[in-house]
Amino acid sequence: MKFPILVSLLFMSSYCMSDDYLSSKDSQLEARLSSLKQDARENKDPRDLKQIAMRYTISGKMEQARAWSKLYTDELQKRSDAGDIISSLKLALSYIRGENMLKIDTDKAIALLQKASTAGDPSGAYILAELYKQQSKDKLAIESYKRAYELYSQQVATNPKNPTALYWLGSMSLQGLGCAANPSEGLRLLNESAALKNRWAVLELFKCYTKGEHTAKDEAKAIHFAKLLADEHKESIMAYTVACAYLNAQGVEQNIPLGEQYLDLAVAGNVPDAITLKAARLDEAGKYAEAAPLYSRAASMGNDYAAARLGELLLNGADGIEQDPERAISLLQQASTQLGSPKASFILAEYYKKVGEPELANEYYYSASDRGVKEAMAARGLMHILPNSGMNWNPTRSYFWWKSGAEAGDATCQTYLNLFLFGFVPLLLIICFLSPILLINYLSRRRNGREKI
């Protein structure tokens, strides 16, 4: 469900704050909250009120958290009754999501949203339409979408440079919500909103041109909007997208220095794939000691390739990196079993084969081939045809894995496949067809011999 950004406006209610239920016995926690509580009493700042409830929740003091959350929601209700639209919307969202210690109550949410919509708030009408849509009340949803579109249109008529209203009109025009679907008009409105630096509009345009939705797919335009998100809205993931585009000439002319610049922005934003890519580029340049800490950082964030490559570096050693087999095996096993790394499975298979552990080697070859490692498919094929491999003899499975590996470009699989097709199969056919003939001939000679006797 799409929800507009709501302005955080709420004032402290006039409840009597008794320490009996609004304070805990944790003196250190109470000391940290003392200033916030004082501000809540004196300045009547809703942000302090909600912050206190959140602090108690994080600290596990649920009795106090419930008490402060009740002050918050009671005040929202009081302000909503007095006609404050923002309070109505915030309380409705709390009922929809079950937040602020409230139970989910769609009926109360609908009543609050209807009040906001009637008062002329387009956000209330739009959220109400989404809620009706979830409940399969299509007719009511259509009416609410129309109401939202009408109200957003009024806002744009009053202020043609309203970026939020332009965004919603554009988005609704693309989807045909509250109006007839009009992709060209929707894109025009989104571009106007994007020009006014509306993040949602820029993101929507990026998605449209990336996926080819509502318009033709256009990598250059997609990268343009990704660059806006990275530059103006400091989106780290988009910085990574732009970095990949400039480094690999995807939709833009290749520019390695600029790509590195955006890659560093993404690394600073803790994007795991960006950290791994930065490490891999240092790795390729032979700067293993610089790459290793980045691989470690990305591995700790769940990147399977980073964990596997770091394990490989520690297993074999490299310039500036001492061998550490114990840590390497631990990393590789974690990458293989917990992160599902194909690379780690193959490295472990090769390692156990080298140290004379065929059963473990076969286990990891099995895992790596299942995960698409073409080099492991050669070994997997042999496992089905060689004796004492721990696998049932099955030439058909051997053919399958060698063929799969050959199609993926593995030369060893192609060699095995050729030997299988032009050596093993003809030999097998000869044995199958020649054996009966030889047997019949042998039996015939024996019979003739007995007759002579």
C-alpha positions as CSV (number, residue, x, y, z in Angstrom):
1,M,0.0,0.0,0.0
2,K,1.3,3.5,-0.8
3,F,1.0,6.1,1.9
4,P,2.0,9.7,1.6
5,I,4.6,11.2,3.8
6,L,2.7,12.6,6.8
7,V,3.9,15.7,8.7
8,S,4.7,14.7,12.4
9,L,2.4,17.3,14.2
10,L,1.1,16.2,17.6
11,F,1.0,18.1,20.9
12,M,1.1,16.7,24.4
13,S,-2.2,16.0,26.1
14,S,-3.2,17.4,29.5
15,Y,-3.2,14.0,31.2
16,C,-1.8,13.8,34.7
17,M,1.4,12.0,34.4
18,S,1.7,9.9,37.6
19,D,5.1,8.3,38.0
20,D,3.3,5.2,39.3
21,Y,2.6,4.0,35.8
22,L,4.7,6.3,33.6
23,S,8.1,5.6,35.2
24,S,10.1,2.4,35.7
25,K,12.4,1.4,38.6
26,D,15.4,1.5,36.3
27,S,17.2,4.5,37.6
28,Q,19.7,4.7,34.7
29,L,16.9,4.6,32.1
30,E,14.9,7.2,34.0
31,A,17.9,9.5,34.1
32,R,18.3,9.2,30.3
33,L,14.6,9.9,29.8
34,S,14.4,12.8,32.3
35,S,15.0,15.5,29.8
36,L,12.6,14.1,27.3
37,K,9.8,13.8,29.9
38,Q,10.4,17.4,31.0
39,D,10.1,18.6,27.4
40,A,6.9,16.5,27.0
41,R,5.4,18.2,30.1
42,E,6.6,21.8,29.4
43,N,6.7,22.0,25.6
44,K,3.9,19.6,24.8
45,D,5.9,18.2,21.9
46,P,4.4,15.0,20.4
47,R,7.8,13.8,19.1
48,D,9.0,13.6,22.7
49,L,5.9,11.7,23.8
50,K,6.2,9.0,21.1
51,Q,10.0,8.9,21.6
52,I,9.5,8.1,25.3
53,A,7.1,5.2,24.4
54,M,9.7,3.9,21.9
55,R,12.5,4.1,24.4
56,Y,10.5,2.1,26.9
57,T,9.6,-0.5,24.3
58,I,13.3,-0.9,23.3
59,S,14.2,-1.3,26.9
60,G,11.6,-4.0,27.4
61,K,9.5,-1.9,29.9
62,M,6.2,-2.7,28.3
63,E,3.9,-1.4,31.0
64,Q,5.4,2.1,30.7
65,A,5.5,1.8,26.9
66,R,1.8,1.1,26.9
67,A,1.1,4.0,29.2
68,W,3.0,6.5,27.0
69,S,1.5,5.0,23.8
70,K,-2.0,5.5,25.2
71,L,-1.2,9.2,25.9
72,Y,-0.1,9.5,22.3
73,T,-3.1,7.8,20.7
74,D,-5.6,9.5,23.1
75,E,-4.2,12.8,22.1
76,L,-4.4,11.9,18.4
77,Q,-8.1,11.1,19.0
78,K,-8.6,14.4,20.8
79,R,-7.1,16.4,18.0
80,S,-8.9,14.3,15.4
81,D,-12.2,15.1,17.1
82,A,-11.2,18.8,17.0
83,G,-10.9,18.5,13.2
84,D,-7.1,18.0,12.8
85,I,-6.7,16.0,9.6
86,I,-3.1,15.0,10.2
87,S,-4.1,13.5,13.6
88,S,-6.9,11.6,11.9
89,L,-4.5,10.2,9.3
90,K,-1.9,9.2,11.9
91,L,-4.4,7.5,14.1
92,A,-5.9,5.7,11.1
93,L,-2.5,4.4,10.0
94,S,-2.0,3.2,13.6
95,Y,-5.2,1.2,13.4
96,I,-4.4,-0.2,10.0
97,R,-0.9,-1.3,11.0
98,G,-1.5,-2.2,14.6
99,E,1.1,0.3,15.8
100,N,1.4,2.3,19.0
101,M,0.0,-0.5,21.1
102,L,-3.3,-0.4,19.2
103,K,-5.0,-3.5,17.8
104,I,-5.8,-3.5,14.1
105,D,-9.2,-2.1,13.6
106,T,-10.1,-1.4,10.0
107,D,-13.6,0.0,10.9
108,K,-12.1,2.7,13.1
109,A,-9.5,3.4,10.4
110,I,-12.2,3.8,7.7
111,A,-14.1,6.2,9.9
112,L,-11.1,8.4,10.4
113,L,-10.1,8.3,6.7
114,Q,-13.6,9.1,5.6
115,K,-13.4,12.2,7.9
116,A,-10.1,13.2,6.3
117,S,-11.5,12.6,2.8
118,T,-14.7,14.6,3.5
119,A,-12.5,17.4,4.9
120,G,-10.7,17.6,1.5
121,D,-7.5,15.7,2.2
122,P,-6.5,13.6,-0.9
123,S,-4.2,11.4,1.2
124,G,-7.1,10.3,3.3
125,A,-9.1,9.5,0.2
126,Y,-6.2,7.5,-1.4
127,I,-5.5,5.5,1.7
128,L,-9.2,4.8,2.1
129,A,-9.3,3.5,-1.5
130,E,-6.4,1.2,-0.9
131,L,-8.1,-0.1,2.2
132,Y,-11.3,-0.7,0.3
133,K,-9.3,-2.5,-2.4
134,Q,-7.8,-4.8,0.2
135,Q,-11.3,-5.7,1.4
136,S,-12.4,-6.3,-2.2
137,K,-14.9,-3.5,-2.0
138,D,-14.2,-2.4,-5.5
139,K,-17.1,0.1,-6.0
140,L,-16.1,2.0,-2.9
141,A,-12.5,1.8,-3.8
142,I,-13.2,3.3,-7.3
143,E,-15.2,6.2,-5.7
144,S,-12.4,6.9,-3.2
145,Y,-9.7,6.9,-6.0
146,K,-11.9,9.3,-7.9
147,R,-12.2,11.5,-4.9
148,A,-8.4,11.4,-4.3
149,Y,-7.7,12.3,-8.0
150,E,-10.1,15.2,-7.8
151,L,-8.6,16.6,-4.7
152,Y,-5.0,16.2,-6.0
153,S,-6.1,18.0,-9.2
154,Q,-7.5,20.9,-7.1
155,Q,-4.1,21.2,-5.3
156,V,-2.3,21.4,-8.6
157,A,-4.8,23.9,-9.9
158,T,-4.1,26.1,-6.9
159,N,-0.3,25.4,-7.0
160,P,1.0,24.0,-10.3
161,K,4.4,23.5,-8.6
162,N,3.1,21.2,-5.8
163,P,5.5,18.2,-6.2
164,T,3.6,15.8,-4.1
165,A,0.3,16.4,-5.8
166,L,2.0,16.2,-9.2
167,Y,3.5,12.8,-8.2
168,W,0.2,11.3,-7.1
169,L,-1.6,12.5,-10.2
170,G,1.2,11.1,-12.4
171,S,1.2,7.7,-10.6
172,M,-2.6,7.5,-10.7
173,S,-2.6,8.3,-14.4
174,L,-0.2,5.5,-15.1
175,Q,-2.3,3.0,-13.3
176,G,-5.7,4.3,-14.2
177,L,-6.7,4.9,-10.6
178,G,-9.5,7.5,-10.3
179,C,-9.1,8.4,-14.0
180,A,-8.6,6.8,-17.4
181,A,-5.2,5.3,-17.7
182,N,-3.0,7.7,-19.6
183,P,0.7,6.7,-19.6
184,S,2.0,9.7,-21.6
185,E,0.2,12.1,-19.2
186,G,1.4,10.2,-16.2
187,L,5.0,10.3,-17.3
188,R,4.7,14.0,-18.0
189,L,3.4,14.7,-14.5
190,L,6.0,12.5,-13.0
191,N,8.8,14.4,-14.8
192,E,7.4,17.7,-13.6
193,S,7.4,16.3,-10.0
194,A,10.9,14.9,-10.5
195,A,12.1,18.3,-11.7
196,L,10.9,19.7,-8.4
197,K,13.1,17.0,-6.6
198,N,10.3,14.7,-5.5
199,R,12.1,11.5,-4.6
200,W,9.0,9.2,-5.2
201,A,8.6,10.6,-8.7
202,V,12.3,10.1,-9.6
203,L,12.1,6.5,-8.3
204,E,8.9,5.8,-10.2
205,L,10.5,7.0,-13.4
206,F,13.6,4.9,-12.8
207,K,11.4,1.8,-12.4
208,C,9.4,2.7,-15.6
209,Y,12.5,3.0,-17.8
210,T,14.3,0.1,-16.1
211,K,11.5,-2.4,-16.5
212,G,9.8,-0.9,-19.6
213,E,6.5,-0.3,-17.7
214,H,4.1,2.2,-19.2
215,T,6.8,3.1,-21.7
216,A,9.7,1.7,-23.8
217,K,12.6,0.3,-21.8
218,D,15.4,2.9,-21.9
219,E,18.7,2.2,-20.0
220,A,20.0,5.7,-20.6
221,K,17.0,7.3,-19.1
222,A,16.9,4.8,-16.2
223,I,20.5,5.7,-15.4
224,H,19.7,9.4,-15.6
225,F,17.1,9.0,-12.8
226,A,19.3,6.6,-10.8
227,K,22.0,9.3,-10.9
228,L,19.4,11.9,-9.6
229,L,18.5,9.6,-6.7
230,A,22.2,9.1,-5.9
231,D,23.2,12.8,-6.3
232,E,20.2,14.6,-4.8
233,H,18.6,12.0,-2.5
234,K,21.8,10.2,-1.4
235,E,20.5,6.8,-2.3
236,S,23.4,4.4,-1.8
237,I,21.8,1.5,-3.8
238,M,21.3,3.9,-6.7
239,A,24.9,5.0,-6.4
240,Y,25.8,1.3,-6.9
241,T,23.5,1.1,-9.9
242,V,25.2,4.2,-11.4
243,A,28.6,2.8,-10.6
244,C,27.9,-0.5,-12.5
245,A,26.5,1.5,-15.4
246,Y,29.7,3.6,-15.8
247,L,32.0,0.7,-15.2
248,N,30.3,-1.7,-17.6
249,A,29.0,0.9,-20.2
250,Q,25.4,0.0,-19.5
251,G,23.2,2.7,-21.0
252,V,26.1,5.3,-20.7
253,E,29.5,5.7,-22.2
254,Q,32.1,3.8,-20.1
255,N,33.8,6.1,-17.5
256,I,35.9,4.2,-15.1
257,P,36.9,7.1,-12.8
258,L,33.3,8.2,-12.5
259,G,32.2,4.6,-11.9
260,E,34.7,4.3,-9.1
261,Q,33.5,7.5,-7.6
262,Y,29.9,6.3,-7.4
263,L,31.1,2.9,-6.2
264,D,32.9,4.5,-3.3
265,L,29.6,6.3,-2.4
266,A,27.8,3.0,-2.4
267,V,30.5,1.4,-0.3
268,A,30.2,4.3,2.2
269,G,26.5,3.6,2.3
270,N,27.1,-0.1,3.3
271,V,25.7,-1.7,0.2
272,P,26.9,-5.3,0.4
273,D,27.1,-5.8,-3.4
274,A,29.0,-2.6,-3.8
275,I,31.5,-3.6,-1.1
276,T,32.0,-6.9,-2.8
277,L,32.5,-5.3,-6.2
278,K,35.1,-2.9,-4.7
279,A,36.9,-5.8,-3.1
280,A,36.8,-7.8,-6.4
281,R,38.3,-4.9,-8.3
282,L,41.1,-4.6,-5.8
283,D,41.5,-8.4,-5.9
284,E,41.8,-8.4,-9.7
285,A,44.5,-5.7,-9.4
286,G,46.5,-7.9,-7.1
287,K,45.8,-5.7,-4.0
288,Y,44.7,-8.7,-1.9
289,A,45.5,-7.1,1.5
290,E,43.2,-4.2,0.6
291,A,40.5,-6.5,-0.7
292,A,40.4,-8.9,2.3
293,P,38.9,-6.4,4.8
294,L,36.2,-5.4,2.3
295,Y,35.4,-9.1,1.6
296,S,35.2,-9.7,5.4
297,R,32.8,-6.7,5.7
298,A,30.6,-7.9,2.9
299,A,30.6,-11.5,4.2
300,S,29.5,-10.3,7.6
301,M,26.5,-8.7,5.8
302,G,25.6,-12.0,4.2
303,N,27.2,-11.7,0.8
304,D,28.0,-15.3,-0.2
305,Y,30.6,-14.5,-2.9
306,A,32.6,-12.3,-0.5
307,A,32.6,-15.1,2.1
308,A,33.8,-17.7,-0.4
309,R,36.5,-15.5,-1.9
310,L,37.8,-14.5,1.5
311,G,37.9,-18.2,2.5
312,E,39.8,-19.0,-0.7
313,L,42.4,-16.3,-0.1
314,L,42.9,-17.5,3.5
315,L,43.1,-21.1,2.3
316,N,45.7,-20.6,-0.3
317,G,47.4,-17.5,1.0
318,A,48.2,-14.5,-1.2
319,D,50.5,-11.4,-1.3
320,G,50.0,-9.7,2.0
321,I,47.7,-12.5,3.4
322,E,49.0,-15.4,5.4
323,Q,47.4,-18.8,5.1
324,D,44.9,-19.7,7.8
325,P,43.3,-23.0,6.8
326,E,41.2,-23.3,10.0
327,R,39.5,-20.0,9.5
328,A,39.3,-20.5,5.8
329,I,37.5,-23.9,6.1
330,S,35.1,-22.3,8.7
331,L,34.3,-19.4,6.4
332,L,33.8,-21.7,3.4
333,Q,31.6,-24.1,5.2
334,Q,29.5,-21.2,6.5
335,A,29.3,-19.7,3.0
336,S,28.3,-23.0,1.5
337,T,25.7,-24.2,4.1
338,Q,24.3,-20.9,5.4
339,L,24.7,-18.6,2.5
340,G,24.3,-21.1,-0.3
341,S,27.5,-20.2,-2.1
342,P,28.2,-22.3,-5.2
343,K,31.8,-21.0,-5.3
344,A,32.4,-22.1,-1.6
345,S,31.0,-25.6,-2.3
346,F,33.4,-26.1,-5.2
347,I,36.4,-24.8,-3.3
348,L,35.7,-27.2,-0.5
349,A,35.2,-30.1,-2.9
350,E,38.6,-29.4,-4.5
351,Y,40.3,-29.0,-1.1
352,Y,38.9,-32.3,0.3
353,K,39.9,-34.1,-2.9
354,K,43.4,-32.8,-2.5
355,V,43.7,-33.9,1.1
356,G,42.4,-37.3,0.4
357,E,38.8,-37.0,1.7
358,P,36.8,-38.4,-1.2
359,E,33.5,-38.7,0.6
360,L,33.5,-35.0,1.7
361,A,34.8,-34.0,-1.8
362,N,31.9,-35.8,-3.5
363,E,29.4,-34.2,-1.1
364,Y,30.6,-30.7,-2.0
365,Y,30.9,-31.5,-5.7
366,Y,27.3,-32.7,-5.5
367,S,26.3,-29.4,-3.9
368,A,28.3,-27.2,-6.3
369,S,26.9,-28.9,-9.4
370,D,23.3,-28.5,-8.1
371,R,24.0,-24.8,-7.8
372,G,25.3,-24.5,-11.3
373,V,29.1,-24.6,-11.0
374,K,30.1,-26.0,-14.4
375,E,33.5,-27.2,-13.2
376,A,31.8,-29.3,-10.6
377,M,29.6,-31.0,-13.2
378,A,32.5,-32.9,-14.6
379,A,33.2,-34.5,-11.2
380,R,29.4,-35.1,-10.7
381,G,29.2,-37.0,-13.9
382,L,32.2,-39.2,-12.9
383,M,30.5,-39.9,-9.6
384,H,27.6,-41.7,-11.5
385,I,29.9,-43.9,-13.6
386,L,32.9,-44.8,-11.5
387,P,32.9,-47.6,-8.9
388,N,33.3,-46.8,-5.2
389,S,32.1,-43.2,-5.6
390,G,29.3,-43.6,-3.2
391,M,26.7,-43.0,-6.0
392,N,24.6,-45.5,-7.9
393,W,25.9,-46.4,-11.3
394,N,23.8,-44.3,-13.8
395,P,25.4,-43.4,-17.2
396,T,22.3,-41.4,-18.0
397,R,23.0,-39.0,-15.1
398,S,26.6,-38.8,-16.2
399,Y,25.5,-37.8,-19.7
400,F,23.1,-35.2,-18.2
401,W,25.8,-33.5,-16.1
402,W,28.5,-33.6,-18.7
403,K,26.1,-32.2,-21.3
404,S,25.0,-29.4,-18.9
405,G,28.6,-28.5,-18.2
406,A,29.5,-28.5,-21.8
407,E,26.6,-26.3,-22.7
408,A,27.8,-23.9,-20.0
409,G,31.3,-23.8,-21.6
410,D,33.3,-26.2,-19.5
411,A,36.1,-27.9,-21.6
412,T,36.5,-30.8,-19.2
413,C,32.8,-31.6,-19.5
414,Q,33.0,-31.4,-23.2
415,T,35.9,-33.9,-23.3
416,Y,34.0,-36.3,-21.1
417,L,30.9,-35.9,-23.2
418,N,32.8,-36.7,-26.4
419,L,34.4,-39.8,-24.8
420,F,31.0,-40.8,-23.5
421,L,29.3,-40.4,-26.9
422,F,32.0,-41.7,-29.2
423,G,33.8,-44.2,-26.9
424,F,31.7,-45.5,-24.1
425,V,28.3,-45.6,-25.9
426,P,29.6,-47.4,-29.0
427,L,31.5,-49.9,-26.8
428,L,28.3,-50.4,-24.7
429,L,26.3,-51.0,-27.9
430,I,28.9,-53.5,-29.2
431,I,28.8,-55.3,-25.9
432,C,25.0,-55.3,-25.9
433,F,24.6,-56.6,-29.4
434,L,27.7,-58.8,-29.7
435,S,27.4,-60.6,-26.4
436,P,24.1,-62.4,-27.4
437,I,25.7,-63.4,-30.7
438,L,28.9,-64.8,-29.0
439,L,26.8,-66.6,-26.4
440,I,24.6,-68.2,-29.1
441,N,27.7,-69.2,-31.0
442,Y,29.3,-70.7,-27.9
443,L,26.2,-72.7,-27.0
444,S,25.9,-73.9,-30.6
445,R,29.5,-75.2,-30.6
446,R,28.9,-77.0,-27.3
447,R,25.8,-78.7,-28.6
448,N,27.6,-79.7,-31.8
449,G,30.4,-81.1,-29.7
450,R,28.1,-83.2,-27.6
451,E,26.3,-84.6,-30.7
452,K,29.7,-85.8,-32.2
453,I,30.4,-87.6,-28.9
